[in-house]
Amino acid sequence: MKRSSREPKVADKTTRGRSRAHCSPCGHLTNHDVIAVDREEYEETIEDRNFSCYDNYEMLKCRGCGAVTLRVISQHIEDREPRTTCYPAAIARRVPEWMTGSFDTPSIPFSVYFLMSEVYTAVQNDLLRLAGMGIRATLEELMRVKVGDHRTFKVLVDEFQKAGYLSTRQAGSLDSILEAGHAAIHRTWEPTATDIATLLDITESVIETAYLHERRARDLDERVPKRPKPA
């Protein structure tokens, strides 16, 4: 197959408008303002035949949270139908409030916060094996912060449970994450998006139990009127 070089024929800039698109921070389809548009058309050649192709660039701003996304709608010579690509890539999972800055994040150690940021970046870019490894590393770090360093992950989980942060069932869930991390690293296991969603559900729950629920309970206790003492 022989292709010509991509030389734009026209560049069509349009006025602002509105569009429906997936918003990763919101976690679903939302209304967007189209704040900039550009279109590049060109020809590609195969077997001495010319084919018209294009790349349509749309800068979108969510009318809900204000997140900005670049959406590219392309029709290339090898495409039967136009294809859509978004930057950053769209993800259906909504990031927790304590990761977005709308919550009081200093109660979460920075090491845990930044590890989880990298995990969500891996998920967003469909790097699921790396996400599985990162989830395991995050859990290990947050337990170390709470109960100190120990020789093995199993001992670390036991000490974390003894400190009151885990139920027996939750401890079993962490064992599953340990096995998932080992499998991704040593046994070339490729987790699915559903697998990673399950691991993230467990991890987010443990983080909130260890670092957020206790503080929220203290705040609530301070706001609830005390029972009057008997006369």
N, CA and C of each residue as an Amber inpcrd file, in Angstrom:
protein
   693
   0.8440000  -1.1830000   0.0000000   0.0000000   0.0000000   0.0000000
   0.8810000   1.2350000   0.0000000   0.5960000   2.1270000  -0.8770000
   1.3810000   3.3540000  -0.9990000   0.5340000   4.5280000  -0.5500000
   1.1200000   5.3380000   0.3290000   0.4030000   6.4940000   0.8380000
   1.1150000   7.7680000   0.4340000   0.3170000   8.7850000   0.2150000
   0.9060000  10.0950000   0.0080000   1.2190000  10.7080000   1.3600000
   2.0490000  11.7330000   1.3850000   2.2980000  12.4460000   2.6300000
   1.0370000  13.2010000   3.0100000   0.8600000  13.4400000   4.3110000
  -0.3410000  14.1190000   4.7700000  -0.1600000  15.6220000   4.6220000
  -0.7450000  16.1610000   3.6110000  -0.7080000  17.6060000   3.4070000
  -2.1410000  18.1240000   3.4890000  -2.3990000  19.0080000   4.4170000
  -3.7830000  19.4770000   4.5730000  -4.2820000  20.2250000   3.3510000
  -5.5400000  19.9410000   2.9770000  -6.1680000  20.6710000   1.8770000
  -6.8590000  21.9210000   2.3880000  -7.5890000  21.7590000   3.5140000
  -8.2920000  22.9040000   4.0720000  -8.2310000  22.8260000   5.5900000
  -8.3740000  23.9200000   6.2210000  -8.4980000  23.9770000   7.6710000
  -9.7420000  24.7800000   7.9890000 -10.7610000  24.1160000   8.5120000
 -12.0560000  24.7430000   8.7240000 -12.2690000  24.9970000  10.2130000
 -12.2270000  26.2420000  10.6150000 -12.4560000  26.6110000  12.0080000
 -13.8850000  27.1300000  12.1530000 -14.6200000  26.5300000  13.1110000
 -16.0220000  26.8990000  13.2680000 -16.2300000  27.6330000  14.5810000
 -17.4450000  28.1100000  14.7650000 -17.7830000  28.8230000  15.9900000
 -18.0760000  27.8410000  17.1080000 -18.2580000  28.3650000  18.2970000
 -18.5380000  27.5250000  19.4530000 -19.8960000  26.8440000  19.3260000
 -20.0500000  25.7310000  20.0450000 -21.3060000  25.0140000  20.0390000
 -21.4050000  24.1490000  21.2690000 -22.2960000  23.1680000  21.2380000
 -22.4840000  22.2420000  22.3460000 -22.4560000  20.8230000  21.8150000
 -22.0790000  19.8850000  22.7160000 -22.0050000  18.4840000  22.3120000
 -22.1710000  17.6040000  23.5430000 -22.6640000  16.3850000  23.3290000
 -22.7250000  15.3830000  24.3900000 -21.4730000  14.5250000  24.2960000
 -20.8310000  14.3000000  25.4350000 -19.6110000  13.4880000  25.4350000
 -19.4170000  12.8980000  26.8170000 -18.6050000  11.8330000  26.8570000
 -18.2890000  11.2060000  28.1460000 -17.3120000  12.0870000  28.9090000
 -17.5850000  12.3030000  30.1990000 -16.6850000  13.0630000  31.0690000
 -16.1310000  12.1250000  32.1230000 -14.8160000  11.9310000  32.1480000
 -14.2090000  11.0010000  33.0990000 -14.3870000  11.4360000  34.5470000
 -14.1500000  12.7190000  34.9110000 -14.3780000  13.1110000  36.3050000
 -15.8290000  12.9120000  36.7570000 -16.7900000  13.1870000  35.8680000
 -18.2040000  13.0050000  36.2170000 -18.6070000  11.5300000  36.1450000
 -17.9400000  10.7630000  35.2810000 -18.2060000   9.3290000  35.1910000
 -19.3450000   8.9360000  34.2800000 -19.8480000   9.8710000  33.4410000
 -20.9560000   9.5420000  32.5420000 -21.0300000  10.5960000  31.4420000
 -22.0120000  10.4210000  30.5260000 -22.2210000  11.4010000  29.4670000
 -22.7280000  12.7170000  30.0590000 -22.1250000  13.8250000  29.6280000
 -22.5680000  15.1390000  30.0900000 -22.6110000  16.0970000  28.9070000
 -23.2300000  17.2350000  29.1210000 -23.2210000  18.2980000  28.1200000
 -21.8850000  19.0330000  28.1620000 -21.3300000  19.2920000  26.9890000
 -20.0620000  19.9960000  26.8680000 -20.2100000  21.2340000  25.9860000
 -19.4500000  22.2640000  26.3150000 -19.2640000  23.3820000  25.3960000
 -18.1230000  23.0450000  24.4490000 -18.3330000  23.2640000  23.1570000
 -17.2650000  23.0990000  22.1720000 -16.5390000  24.4380000  22.0890000
 -15.3690000  24.5260000  22.7250000 -14.6960000  25.8230000  22.8460000
 -13.7200000  26.0840000  21.7040000 -13.3780000  25.0510000  20.9280000
 -12.5180000  25.2520000  19.7520000 -12.6620000  24.0490000  18.8320000
 -12.6300000  24.3050000  17.5300000 -12.7440000  23.2380000  16.5330000
 -11.7760000  23.5260000  15.3880000 -11.1250000  22.4800000  14.9020000
 -10.3050000  22.6030000  13.6970000 -10.4600000  21.3080000  12.9000000
 -10.3550000  21.4100000  11.5940000 -10.5390000  20.2380000  10.7260000
  -9.4410000  20.2450000   9.6730000  -8.8260000  19.0980000   9.4980000
  -7.7690000  18.9370000   8.5030000  -8.1840000  17.8530000   7.5180000
  -8.2240000  18.1910000   6.2490000  -8.5670000  17.2270000   5.2070000
  -7.3490000  16.9810000   4.3310000  -7.2240000  15.7610000   3.8710000
  -6.0720000  15.3960000   3.0370000  -6.4430000  14.1610000   2.2280000
  -5.5710000  13.7890000   1.3140000  -5.7960000  12.6140000   0.4720000
  -4.7400000  11.5550000   0.7440000  -5.1710000  10.3150000   0.7390000
  -4.2580000   9.1860000   0.8260000  -4.4390000   8.3310000  -0.4170000
  -3.3520000   7.7290000  -0.8760000  -3.3620000   7.0160000  -2.1530000
  -3.0620000   5.5410000  -1.9430000  -3.8550000   4.6900000  -2.6070000
  -3.5980000   3.2600000  -2.6310000  -3.9150000   2.7520000  -4.0340000
  -2.9450000   2.0720000  -4.6260000  -3.1070000   1.5260000  -5.9760000
  -3.5920000   2.6000000  -6.9500000  -2.9380000   3.7350000  -6.8800000
  -3.2010000   4.8620000  -7.7850000  -4.6030000   5.4400000  -7.6540000
  -5.2680000   5.1260000  -6.5650000  -6.5790000   5.7210000  -6.3100000
  -6.4660000   6.6610000  -5.1160000  -7.0910000   7.8220000  -5.2150000
  -7.0690000   8.8020000  -4.1350000  -8.3290000   8.6700000  -3.2690000
  -8.0950000   8.7570000  -1.9710000  -9.1900000   8.6710000  -1.0140000
  -9.1630000   9.9210000  -0.1300000 -10.3090000  10.5280000   0.0780000
 -10.4080000  11.6990000   0.9390000 -10.4790000  11.2610000   2.4030000
  -9.6330000  11.8440000   3.2230000  -9.5820000  11.5290000   4.6490000
  -9.6230000  12.8380000   5.4400000  -9.8490000  12.7160000   6.7430000
  -9.8890000  13.9290000   7.5580000  -9.5790000  13.6090000   9.0150000
  -9.1760000  14.6270000   9.7450000  -9.0510000  14.6180000  11.2010000
  -9.7880000  15.8410000  11.7130000 -10.7990000  15.6040000  12.5300000
 -11.5940000  16.6980000  13.0920000 -11.2540000  16.8350000  14.5710000
 -10.7660000  17.9980000  14.9850000 -10.3300000  18.2270000  16.3550000
 -11.3490000  19.1140000  17.0720000 -11.8050000  18.6460000  18.2460000
 -12.7740000  19.4050000  19.0360000 -12.2680000  19.5350000  20.4740000
 -12.1510000  20.7390000  20.9580000 -11.8070000  20.9800000  22.3500000
 -13.1080000  21.1640000  23.1230000 -13.3810000  20.2370000  24.0600000
 -14.6470000  20.2200000  24.7840000 -14.4310000  20.5790000  26.2550000
 -15.3870000  21.3080000  26.8210000 -15.3520000  21.6520000  28.2380000
 -16.6640000  21.2300000  28.8820000 -16.5690000  20.3330000  29.8800000
 -17.7690000  19.8080000  30.5420000 -18.5260000  20.9480000  31.2270000
 -19.8390000  20.9850000  31.0020000 -20.6640000  22.0270000  31.6170000
 -20.9630000  21.7250000  33.0800000 -20.5870000  20.4990000  33.5190000
 -20.7780000  20.1570000  34.9210000 -19.5620000  20.4650000  35.7710000
 -18.4450000  19.7560000  35.5140000 -17.2490000  19.9000000  36.3530000
 -16.1960000  20.8240000  35.7540000 -16.3340000  21.1680000  34.4660000
 -15.3650000  22.0650000  33.8430000 -14.1420000  21.3890000  33.2630000
 -14.0740000  20.0570000  33.2850000 -12.9150000  19.3490000  32.7260000
 -12.8500000  19.5540000  31.2160000 -11.6270000  19.6820000  30.7010000
 -11.4090000  19.9280000  29.2720000 -10.8620000  18.6620000  28.6160000
 -11.4140000  18.3040000  27.4630000 -11.0200000  17.1030000  26.7220000
 -10.8140000  17.4520000  25.2560000  -9.8050000  16.8570000  24.6510000
  -9.6260000  16.9620000  23.2010000 -10.2070000  15.7100000  22.5580000
 -11.2070000  15.8920000  21.6910000 -11.8240000  14.7730000  20.9700000
 -11.4170000  14.8500000  19.5050000 -10.8690000  13.7440000  18.9940000
 -10.4400000  13.6790000  17.6060000 -11.3080000  12.6560000  16.8820000
 -12.0180000  13.0930000  15.8560000 -12.8230000  12.2040000  15.0160000
 -12.1070000  12.0890000  13.6770000 -11.6890000  10.8650000  13.3400000
 -10.8310000  10.6640000  12.1670000 -11.4460000   9.6720000  11.2010000
 -11.1930000   9.8930000   9.9230000 -11.5220000   8.9340000   8.8690000
 -10.2690000   8.7320000   8.0310000  -9.6010000   7.5890000   8.2590000
  -8.3820000   7.2710000   7.5290000  -8.6790000   6.2000000   6.4880000
  -7.7040000   5.9430000   5.6660000  -7.9060000   5.0310000   4.5430000
  -8.2390000   3.6120000   5.0020000  -7.7280000   3.2280000   6.1820000
  -7.9630000   1.8560000   6.6570000  -9.2360000   1.7350000   7.4850000
  -9.9420000   2.8370000   7.7310000 -11.1230000   2.8240000   8.5870000
 -12.3950000   2.6270000   7.7720000 -13.2050000   1.6620000   8.1810000
 -14.5160000   1.5080000   7.5530000 -15.4860000   2.5790000   8.0400000
 -15.3670000   2.9420000   9.3120000 -16.1950000   3.9780000   9.9020000
 -15.2860000   4.9830000  10.6030000 -15.7390000   6.2280000  10.7560000
 -14.9420000   7.1960000  11.5090000 -14.6690000   6.6910000  12.9260000
 -13.5070000   6.9950000  13.4400000 -13.1560000   6.5740000  14.7900000
 -12.9340000   7.8000000  15.6700000 -13.2810000   7.6460000  16.9320000
 -13.1840000   8.7490000  17.8890000 -12.1540000   8.4120000  18.9550000
 -11.2480000   9.3460000  19.2090000 -10.2360000   9.2060000  20.2450000
 -10.2740000  10.4400000  21.1290000 -10.1910000  10.2280000  22.4450000
 -10.2130000  11.3440000  23.3880000  -8.9040000  11.4240000  24.1620000
  -8.4780000  12.6310000  24.4440000  -7.2730000  12.8780000  25.2420000
  -7.6300000  13.8540000  26.3730000  -7.4930000  13.4640000  27.6580000
  -7.0940000  12.1390000  28.1120000  -8.1630000  11.1030000  27.7880000
  -7.7600000   9.8380000  27.7650000  -8.6770000   8.7670000  27.4040000
  -9.8540000   8.7210000  28.3750000 -11.0210000   8.4020000  27.8410000
 -12.2300000   8.3450000  28.6620000 -12.2210000   7.1130000  29.5510000
 -12.6230000   7.2850000  30.8100000 -12.7880000   6.1620000  31.7270000
 -14.1570000   6.2840000  32.3830000 -14.7810000   5.1270000  32.6160000
 -16.1150000   5.1330000  33.2000000 -16.0660000   5.2790000  34.7180000
 -14.9550000   4.8880000  35.3410000 -14.8680000   4.9140000  36.7980000
 -14.6140000   6.3320000  37.2900000 -15.4000000   6.7480000  38.2240000
 -15.2390000   8.0790000  38.7930000 -14.2060000   8.0440000  39.9210000
 -13.2840000   8.9820000  39.8830000 -12.2420000   9.0530000  40.9070000
 -12.8730000   9.5260000  42.2120000 -12.4830000   8.9390000  43.3630000
 -13.0740000   9.3480000  44.6430000 -12.8540000  10.8290000  44.9320000
 -13.7110000  11.3770000  45.7810000 -13.6210000  12.7930000  46.1240000
 -12.2670000  13.1420000  46.7400000 -11.7360000  12.2080000  47.5450000
 -10.4730000  12.5210000  48.2090000  -9.2810000  12.5110000  47.2430000
  -9.5110000  12.1320000  45.9780000  -8.4590000  12.2260000  44.9700000
  -8.5890000  13.4870000  44.1210000  -9.7110000  14.1600000  44.2040000
  -9.9530000  15.3030000  43.3290000  -9.6370000  16.6400000  43.9790000
  -9.3630000  16.6230000  45.2860000  -9.0660000  17.8690000  45.9690000
 -10.2820000  18.5260000  46.5870000 -11.4950000  17.9410000  46.3480000
 -12.6980000  18.5040000  46.9420000 -12.8900000  18.0480000  48.3790000
 -12.0130000  17.1290000  48.8220000 -12.0690000  16.6460000  50.2000000
 -10.7820000  17.0360000  50.9010000 -10.7500000  16.8830000  52.2080000
  -9.5800000  17.2700000  52.9950000  -8.5160000  16.1870000  52.8750000
  -7.6900000  16.2420000  51.8340000  -6.7300000  15.1750000  51.5370000
  -5.5510000  15.0640000  52.4880000  -5.1560000  16.0950000  53.2870000
  -3.9910000  15.9120000  54.1460000  -4.0900000  14.7420000  55.1040000
  -5.3240000  14.2320000  55.3870000  -5.4470000  13.0810000  56.2690000
  -4.9510000  11.8070000  55.6010000  -4.7700000  11.8230000  54.2870000
  -4.2340000  10.6790000  53.5560000  -2.7510000  10.9310000  53.2820000
  -1.8670000   9.9860000  53.6280000  -0.4340000  10.2000000  53.3800000
  -0.1590000  10.5030000  51.9120000   0.7730000  11.4130000  51.6730000
   1.0880000  11.7870000  50.2990000   1.5790000  10.5910000  49.4870000
   2.3210000   9.6830000  50.1320000   2.8320000   8.5130000  49.4020000
   1.6900000   7.6590000  48.8720000   0.6290000   7.5020000  49.6750000
  -0.5450000   6.7350000  49.2480000  -1.2960000   7.4950000  48.1610000
  -1.4550000   8.8020000  48.3640000  -2.1740000   9.6400000  47.3970000
  -1.5090000   9.5840000  46.0210000  -0.1860000   9.7300000  45.9660000
   0.4980000   9.7590000  44.6770000   0.5250000   8.3820000  44.0150000
   0.6290000   7.3180000  44.8050000   0.5430000   5.9730000  44.2260000
  -0.8290000   5.7580000  43.5840000  -1.8960000   6.1670000  44.2720000
  -3.2310000   6.0090000  43.7050000  -3.4060000   6.8750000  42.4640000
  -2.7860000   8.0540000  42.4340000  -2.8490000   8.8880000  41.2310000
  -2.2670000   8.1520000  40.0330000  -1.1560000   7.4450000  40.2540000
  -0.5350000   6.6910000  39.1630000  -1.3910000   5.4940000  38.7630000
  -2.0610000   4.8780000  39.7430000  -2.9560000   3.7600000  39.4340000
  -4.0910000   4.2260000  38.5300000  -4.7300000   5.3610000  38.8700000
  -5.8340000   5.8610000  38.0480000  -5.3510000   6.2700000  36.6610000
  -4.1290000   6.7860000  36.5710000  -3.5710000   7.1130000  35.2590000
  -3.3890000   5.8490000  34.4270000  -2.9080000   4.7750000  35.0630000
  -2.7440000   3.5000000  34.3610000  -4.0880000   2.9640000  33.8820000
  -5.1120000   3.0500000  34.7350000  -6.4520000   2.5830000  34.3500000
  -6.9850000   3.4100000  33.1920000  -6.7770000   4.7190000  33.2620000
  -7.2800000   5.6130000  32.2240000  -6.6600000   5.3160000  30.8670000
  -5.4220000   4.8440000  30.8690000  -4.7270000   4.5410000  29.6210000
  -4.7380000   3.0550000  29.2890000  -5.6220000   2.2980000  29.9710000
  -5.8290000   0.8760000  29.6930000  -4.5780000   0.0480000  29.9690000
  -3.7350000   0.4760000  30.9090000  -2.5450000  -0.2800000  31.3210000
  -2.9190000  -1.0920000  32.5580000  -3.7160000  -2.1240000  32.3380000
  -4.3590000  -2.8230000  33.4490000  -3.3730000  -3.6500000  34.2730000
  -2.3650000  -4.2080000  33.6320000  -1.3770000  -4.9750000  34.3960000
  -0.6020000  -4.0520000  35.3420000  -0.2100000  -2.8930000  34.8450000
   0.4800000  -1.9260000  35.6960000  -0.4370000  -1.4450000  36.8190000
  -1.7280000  -1.2780000  36.5170000  -2.6800000  -0.8640000  37.5420000
  -2.7560000  -1.9010000  38.6580000  -2.7740000  -3.1880000  38.2940000
  -2.8060000  -4.2460000  39.3010000  -1.5790000  -4.2220000  40.1940000
  -0.4050000  -4.0100000  39.5990000   0.8250000  -3.9160000  40.3870000
   0.7810000  -2.6950000  41.3090000   0.2720000  -1.5760000  40.7710000
   0.2180000  -0.3600000  41.5600000  -0.7470000  -0.4570000  42.7300000
  -1.8590000  -1.1550000  42.5440000  -2.8210000  -1.3390000  43.6330000
  -2.1850000  -2.1060000  44.7790000  -1.4590000  -3.1600000  44.4550000
  -0.7810000  -3.9230000  45.5020000   0.2280000  -3.0530000  46.2410000
   1.0150000  -2.2680000  45.4810000   2.0150000  -1.3990000  46.1010000
   1.3610000  -0.3590000  47.0050000   0.2090000   0.1590000  46.5860000
  -0.4960000   1.1590000  47.3840000  -0.9480000   0.5820000  48.7130000
  -1.5480000  -0.6100000  48.6800000  -2.0160000  -1.2410000  49.9140000
  -0.8580000  -1.5340000  50.8560000   0.2440000  -1.9900000  50.2960000
   1.4130000  -2.2720000  51.1290000   1.9150000  -0.9950000  51.8000000
   1.9290000   0.1080000  51.0600000   2.4070000   1.3770000  51.6080000
   1.4720000   1.8980000  52.7010000   0.1690000   1.8480000  52.4710000
  -0.7370000   2.4100000  53.4760000  -0.7080000   1.5940000  54.7640000
  -0.4980000   0.2690000  54.6690000  -0.3980000  -0.5430000  55.8830000
   0.9100000  -0.2760000  56.6120000   1.9880000  -0.0840000  55.8640000
   3.2690000   0.2490000  56.4900000   3.1750000   1.5510000  57.2830000
   2.4860000   2.5330000  56.7090000   2.3400000   3.8170000  57.3900000
   1.6130000   3.6390000  58.7210000   0.6320000   2.7400000  58.7600000
  -0.1780000   2.5540000  59.9590000   0.4740000   1.6610000  60.9940000
   1.1110000   0.5510000  60.5840000   1.5840000  -0.4440000  61.5620000
   3.0760000  -0.7310000  61.4620000   3.7970000   0.0090000  60.6270000
   5.2340000  -0.2010000  60.5130000   5.5830000  -1.2730000  59.4910000
   6.8750000  -1.3980000  59.2160000   7.3520000  -2.3400000  58.2040000
   7.4540000  -3.7410000  58.7910000   7.1250000  -4.7460000  57.9720000
   7.2200000  -6.1530000  58.3700000   7.7940000  -6.9600000  57.2170000
   8.2410000  -8.1640000  57.5380000   9.0060000  -8.9510000  56.5600000
   8.1830000  -9.3410000  55.3450000   6.9580000  -9.7350000  55.5480000
   6.1440000 -10.2330000  54.4400000   4.8050000  -9.5080000  54.3890000
   4.1600000  -9.5910000  53.2380000   2.8510000  -8.9840000  53.0650000
   1.8430000  -9.6360000  53.9970000   1.9510000 -10.9480000  54.1830000
   1.0020000 -11.6760000  55.0510000   1.0920000 -11.1690000  56.4820000
   2.2980000 -10.9860000  56.9990000   2.4630000 -10.4670000  58.3600000
   1.9280000  -9.0420000  58.4440000   2.1540000  -8.2680000  57.4130000
   1.6720000  -6.8890000  57.3730000   0.1510000  -6.8540000  57.4540000
  -0.5200000  -7.7240000  56.6980000  -1.9790000  -7.7980000  56.7390000
  -2.4500000  -8.2060000  58.1270000  -1.7700000  -9.1930000  58.7380000
  -2.1460000  -9.6480000  60.0860000  -2.0430000  -8.5150000  61.0980000
  -0.9490000  -7.7480000  61.0400000  -0.7570000  -6.6420000  61.9780000
  -1.7810000  -5.5390000  61.7260000  -2.0990000  -5.3040000  60.4860000
  -3.0880000  -4.2860000  60.1250000  -4.4570000  -4.6900000  60.6610000
  -4.7590000  -5.9780000  60.5910000  -6.0310000  -6.4820000  61.1160000
  -6.0590000  -6.3970000  62.6410000  -4.9540000  -6.7470000  63.2840000
  -4.8870000  -6.6710000  64.7520000  -5.0800000  -5.2380000  65.2410000
  -4.6340000  -4.2670000  64.4270000  -4.7810000  -2.8590000  64.8000000
  -6.2170000  -2.3770000  64.6460000  -7.1030000  -3.2200000  64.1040000
  -8.5160000  -2.8900000  64.0290000  -8.9790000  -2.2710000  62.7330000
  -8.1120000  -2.2740000  61.7060000  -8.4760000  -1.6390000  60.4420000
  -9.1450000  -2.5990000  59.4700000  -9.1290000  -3.8900000  59.7450000
  -9.6830000  -4.8830000  58.8230000 -10.5390000  -5.8830000  59.5690000
 -11.6270000  -6.3020000  58.9210000 -12.3710000  -7.4570000  59.3940000
 -11.7280000  -8.7140000  58.8100000 -12.1890000  -9.8640000  59.2450000
 -11.6550000 -11.1220000  58.7100000 -11.9040000 -11.2170000  57.2110000
 -13.0790000 -10.8020000  56.7570000 -13.3940000 -10.8550000  55.3260000
 -12.5190000  -9.8870000  54.5360000 -12.2990000  -8.6930000  55.0900000
 -11.4440000  -7.7310000  54.3960000 -10.0100000  -8.2310000  54.2900000
  -9.5400000  -8.9140000  55.3320000  -8.1900000  -9.4800000  55.2790000
  -8.0830000 -10.5070000  54.1620000  -9.1380000 -11.3100000  53.9800000
  -9.1510000 -12.2610000  52.8760000  -9.1350000 -11.5660000  51.5320000
  -9.8020000 -10.4100000  51.4300000  -9.7970000  -9.6460000  50.1880000
  -8.4020000  -9.1330000  49.8650000  -7.6560000  -8.7050000  50.8950000
  -6.2930000  -8.2360000  50.6650000  -5.3950000  -9.3720000  50.2090000
  -5.6360000 -10.5710000  50.7140000  -4.8840000 -11.7290000  50.2260000
  -5.1290000 -11.9330000  48.7250000  -6.3750000 -11.7000000  48.2890000
  -6.6880000 -11.8260000  46.8650000  -5.9300000 -10.7890000  46.0450000
  -5.8060000  -9.5730000  46.5900000  -5.0520000  -8.5330000  45.8900000
  -3.5840000  -8.8990000  45.8130000  -3.0590000  -9.4770000  46.9020000
  -1.6670000  -9.9420000  46.8880000  -1.4480000 -10.9420000  45.7650000
  -2.3510000 -11.9160000  45.6370000  -2.2120000 -12.9200000  44.5880000
  -2.3460000 -12.2940000  43.2080000  -3.2540000 -11.3220000  43.0730000
  -3.4210000 -10.6480000  41.7830000  -2.1480000  -9.9010000  41.4070000
  -1.5360000  -9.2140000  42.3860000  -0.2940000  -8.4970000  42.1100000
   0.8290000  -9.4380000  41.7290000   0.9510000 -10.5480000  42.4420000
   1.9710000 -11.5470000  42.1100000   1.7520000 -12.0980000  40.7110000
   0.4980000 -12.3830000  40.3800000   0.1960000 -12.9610000  39.0750000
   0.5280000 -11.9820000  37.9540000   0.2400000 -10.7040000  38.1650000
   0.5380000  -9.7050000  37.1420000   2.0410000  -9.5390000  36.9420000
   2.7960000  -9.6460000  38.0440000   4.2460000  -9.4380000  37.9730000
   4.9740000 -10.6830000  37.4800000   4.6300000 -11.8380000  38.0480000
   5.4380000 -13.0370000  37.8310000   4.8250000 -14.0690000  36.8880000
   3.4960000 -13.9950000  36.6760000   2.8500000 -15.0460000  35.8860000
   2.1460000 -14.4760000  34.6560000   2.5260000 -13.2870000  34.2440000
   1.9920000 -12.6300000  33.0400000   0.4680000 -12.6350000  32.9800000
  -0.1630000 -12.5300000  34.1470000  -1.6190000 -12.4670000  34.1870000
  -2.0810000 -11.1190000  33.6660000  -3.0910000 -11.1310000  32.7940000
  -3.6430000  -9.9010000  32.2420000  -5.0410000  -9.6780000  32.8140000
  -5.1740000  -8.8010000  33.7950000  -6.4920000  -8.5520000  34.3860000
  -7.4130000  -7.8530000  33.4030000  -8.6960000  -8.0710000  33.5580000
  -9.6930000  -7.3690000  32.7600000 -10.0710000  -6.0610000  33.4560000
 -10.8120000  -5.2270000  32.7600000 -11.2860000  -3.9860000  33.3720000
 -12.1660000  -4.2800000  34.5830000 -12.9420000  -5.3620000  34.5300000
 -13.7750000  -5.7540000  35.6640000 -12.9140000  -6.1810000  36.8450000
 -11.8340000  -6.9200000  36.5730000 -10.9150000  -7.3260000  37.6470000
 -10.3430000  -6.1010000  38.3600000  -9.8890000  -5.1370000  37.5790000
  -9.2900000  -3.9340000  38.1600000 -10.3380000  -3.1370000  38.9350000
 -11.5640000  -3.0860000  38.4240000 -12.6330000  -2.3800000  39.1400000
 -12.8670000  -3.0150000  40.5060000 -12.8270000  -4.3470000  40.5670000
 -12.9920000  -5.0420000  41.8460000 -11.8470000  -4.7180000  42.8020000
 -10.6110000  -4.7520000  42.2950000  -9.4540000  -4.4400000  43.1320000
  -9.5210000  -3.0010000  43.6320000  -9.9680000  -2.0810000  42.7800000
 -10.0760000  -0.6850000  43.1930000 -11.1830000  -0.4940000  44.2290000
 -12.2850000  -1.2140000  44.0790000 -13.3540000  -1.1370000  45.0810000
 -12.8070000  -1.4870000  46.4650000 -12.0470000  -2.5860000  46.5300000
 -11.4850000  -3.0290000  47.8110000 -10.4870000  -2.0060000  48.3350000
  -9.6060000  -1.5350000  47.4650000  -8.5530000  -0.6130000  47.8750000
  -9.1240000   0.7060000  48.3720000 -10.0710000   1.2670000  47.6340000
 -10.6790000   2.5330000  48.0490000 -11.3740000   2.3750000  49.4000000
 -12.0270000   1.2290000  49.6030000 -12.7060000   0.9830000  50.8760000
 -11.7160000   0.9240000  52.0320000 -10.5790000   0.2540000  51.8240000
  -9.5670000   0.1450000  52.8800000  -8.9760000   1.5180000  53.1920000
  -8.6840000   2.3030000  52.1660000  -8.1290000   3.6420000  52.3750000
  -9.1010000   4.4980000  53.1780000 -10.3750000   4.4590000  52.8100000
 -11.3590000   5.2680000  53.5160000 -11.5370000   4.8070000  54.9560000
 -11.4970000   3.4790000  55.1860000 -11.6060000   2.9580000  56.5500000
 -10.4190000   3.3880000  57.4050000  -9.2190000   3.3180000  56.8220000
  -8.0020000   3.5840000  57.5890000  -7.7530000   5.0690000  57.8150000
  -8.1710000   5.9140000  56.8800000  -7.7550000   7.3130000  56.9580000
  -8.8880000   8.3320000  57.0050000 -10.0970000   7.9670000  56.5860000
 -11.1580000   8.9610000  56.4880000 -12.3080000   8.7340000  57.4610000
 -12.7590000   7.4810000  57.6150000 -13.9330000   7.2280000  58.4390000
 -13.7310000   7.6510000  59.8820000 -12.5260000   7.3730000  60.4060000
 -12.2620000   7.7090000  61.8020000 -12.3490000   9.2250000  62.0210000
 -11.7890000   9.9890000  61.1140000 -11.8270000  11.4400000  61.2460000
 -13.2370000  11.9770000  61.0540000 -13.9690000  11.3870000  60.0870000
 -15.3520000  11.8130000  59.8790000 -16.1910000  11.5370000  61.1180000
 -15.9360000  10.3620000  61.7570000 -16.6810000  10.0150000  62.9740000
 -16.3740000  11.0140000  64.0920000 -15.1080000  11.4370000  64.2200000
 -14.7480000  12.4280000  65.2380000 -15.4430000  13.7550000  64.9610000
 -15.4590000  14.1700000  63.6900000 -16.1270000  15.4180000  63.3280000
 -17.6200000  15.3530000  63.6360000 -18.2250000  14.2000000  63.3300000
 -19.6480000  14.0290000  63.5990000 -19.9180000  14.0830000  65.0960000
 -19.0560000  13.4360000  65.8710000 -19.2320000  13.4040000  67.3150000
 -19.1870000  14.8130000  67.9050000 -18.3520000  15.6750000  67.3260000
 -18.2480000  17.0490000  67.8250000 -19.4920000  17.8640000  67.5050000
 -20.1960000  17.5060000  66.4210000 -21.3790000  18.2730000  66.0080000
 -22.6700000  17.7920000  66.6590000 -22.6920000  16.5250000  67.0840000
 -23.9170000  15.9670000  67.6670000 -24.0760000  16.4770000  69.0980000
 -25.2430000  17.0370000  69.4380000 -25.4550000  17.5100000  70.8170000
 -25.3030000  16.3810000  71.8260000 -24.6620000  16.6710000  72.9210000
 -24.4350000  15.6650000  73.9550000 -25.7160000  15.4350000  74.7630000
 -25.8640000  14.2020000  75.2290000 -27.0080000  13.8720000  76.0480000
 -26.8900000  14.5780000  77.4100000 -27.9400000  15.2610000  77.8400000
 -27.8320000  15.9760000  79.1300000 -27.6400000  14.9990000  80.2870000
 -26.8480000  15.4250000  81.2340000 -26.6220000  14.6000000  82.4110000
 -27.8630000  14.5810000  83.2970000 -28.1120000  13.4060000  83.9380000
 -29.3010000  13.3300000  84.8070000 -29.1980000  14.3380000  85.9450000
 -30.3100000  14.9020000  86.2900000 -30.3320000  15.8950000  87.3700000
 -30.0670000  15.2220000  88.6970000
